[in-house]
Amino acid sequence: MSALPPGWGDDEVTRFIDVARDNTLATFHNLRPEFAGLVRADSAYREIFARRCADGWVGQVFAMRSHAAWLGAVRMAMSGQVVEAYDASGGHTPARRG
């Protein structure tokens, strides 16, 4: 990894990002079988792109956006933001009734 830029870690935002990355690495190390499942799912997405989305740009755009949302949710879940990952993956939180 390259050296961090000057000022990195001097504020709460960059410290949060560092903690999230540390959590991601710990999850990768401690949950290898589960991570292997994520790799298989990612491979399936990429195979779909190669086989099914070659014909039209509209399908490609939706497939890429779906994959990007899934990768974002994976990143959040791996770093410990499991509840937040649900919304990022395209889920929704039911409205509270009161």
LINNOR-V851991 format. One record per backbone hydrogen bond with DSSP energy under -1.0 kcal/mol. NH is the residue of the N-H (numbers start at 0). CO is the residue of the C=O. If there is no record, write none. Layout:
[[NH,CO] [NH,CO]]
//
This chain:
[[7,4] [9,6] [14,10] [15,11] [16,12] [17,13] [18,14] [19,15] [20,16] [21,17] [22,18] [23,19] [24,20] [25,21] [26,22] [27,23] [28,24] [29,25] [30,26] [34,30] [35,31] [36,32] [37,33] [38,34] [39,35] [40,36] [41,37] [42,38] [43,39] [44,40] [45,41] [46,42] [47,43] [48,44] [49,45] [50,46] [51,47] [59,55] [60,56] [61,57] [62,58] [63,59] [64,60] [65,61] [66,62] [67,63] [68,64] [69,65] [70,66] [71,67] [72,68] [73,69] [74,70] [75,71] [76,72] [77,73] [78,74] [79,76] [80,75] [81,79] [84,80] [87,83] [88,84] [89,86] [90,85]]
//
